[in-house]
Amino acid sequence: MPVDFDQLDAEMDGIINESAEAADLKLASMISSITRMTDDEVLELFPNSGDVKRLKDLMVIVKSAGDRSDKVRRIVSNAEGFGDVILTLLSKFA
């Protein structure tokens, strides 16, 4: 019996998309539980999991113990990764 790779590919893509959507919902819920944003706002502002991870990484720096200059240095050293997150947050809340 020959394998229909087109059908197999379509089914696998569907499963991957469902998993990604479920993961995005869980990540949004986690972020909203530690911020003033709702799940919907998190999903609207950060629609993919990579953005949510960068937001979390930025929050870790901001909330870490340490002086302000150290936090600024750490943010600047990761500016390329945080730039989009910072711009998104400022566009929404500024």
C-alpha positions as CSV (number, residue, x, y, z in Angstrom):
1,M,0.0,0.0,0.0
2,P,1.6,3.3,-1.1
3,V,1.9,6.1,1.4
4,D,0.2,9.4,0.6
5,F,2.9,11.8,1.7
6,D,0.8,14.8,0.9
7,Q,-1.9,13.7,3.3
8,L,0.6,12.6,5.9
9,D,2.3,16.0,5.6
10,A,-1.1,17.9,6.0
11,E,-2.0,15.8,9.0
12,M,1.3,16.4,10.7
13,D,1.1,20.1,10.0
14,G,-2.3,20.2,11.6
15,I,-1.0,18.5,14.7
16,I,2.0,20.8,14.9
17,N,-0.3,23.9,14.5
18,E,-2.6,22.7,17.2
19,S,0.3,22.1,19.5
20,A,1.7,25.5,18.8
21,E,-1.6,27.2,19.5
22,A,-2.0,25.3,22.8
23,A,1.5,26.2,23.8
24,D,0.9,29.9,22.9
25,L,-2.3,29.9,25.1
26,K,-0.4,28.4,28.0
27,L,2.5,30.9,27.6
28,A,0.0,33.8,27.5
29,S,-1.6,32.6,30.6
30,M,1.7,32.3,32.4
31,I,2.7,35.9,31.4
32,S,-0.7,37.3,32.3
33,S,-0.5,35.7,35.7
34,I,2.6,37.7,36.6
35,T,1.8,41.0,34.8
36,R,-1.2,43.3,34.5
37,M,-1.9,42.1,31.0
38,T,-4.7,39.7,30.2
39,D,-4.3,36.5,28.2
40,D,-5.8,38.2,25.2
41,E,-3.5,41.2,25.4
42,V,-0.4,38.9,25.6
43,L,-1.6,37.0,22.6
44,E,-2.3,40.2,20.7
45,L,1.0,41.8,21.5
46,F,3.2,38.7,21.3
47,P,1.6,36.2,18.9
48,N,4.5,33.8,18.8
49,S,6.2,31.9,21.5
50,G,9.6,33.4,20.7
51,D,8.4,36.8,21.5
52,V,6.9,35.6,24.8
53,K,10.3,34.0,25.7
54,R,12.1,37.3,25.0
55,L,9.5,39.1,27.1
56,K,10.1,36.7,29.9
57,D,13.9,37.1,29.5
58,L,13.5,40.9,29.7
59,M,11.2,40.6,32.8
60,V,13.9,38.5,34.5
61,I,16.4,41.2,34.0
62,V,14.1,44.0,35.1
63,K,13.0,42.1,38.3
64,S,16.4,40.8,39.2
65,A,18.3,41.9,42.2
66,G,21.1,44.3,41.2
67,D,21.6,47.9,40.5
68,R,20.0,49.9,37.7
69,S,23.2,50.2,35.7
70,D,23.8,46.5,35.7
71,K,20.2,45.9,34.5
72,V,20.7,48.5,31.7
73,R,24.0,46.9,30.7
74,R,22.3,43.5,30.4
75,I,19.4,44.9,28.4
76,V,21.7,46.8,26.1
77,S,23.9,43.7,25.5
78,N,20.7,41.9,24.4
79,A,19.2,44.9,22.6
80,E,18.8,43.1,19.3
81,G,16.6,40.5,20.9
82,F,14.7,42.8,23.2
83,G,14.2,45.6,20.8
84,D,11.0,44.3,19.3
85,V,9.6,43.4,22.7
86,I,10.4,46.9,24.1
87,L,8.9,48.6,21.0
88,T,5.8,46.5,21.3
89,L,5.3,47.3,25.0
90,L,6.0,51.0,24.5
91,S,3.6,51.2,21.5
92,K,0.8,49.6,23.6
93,F,1.3,51.3,26.9
94,A,3.0,54.7,26.2
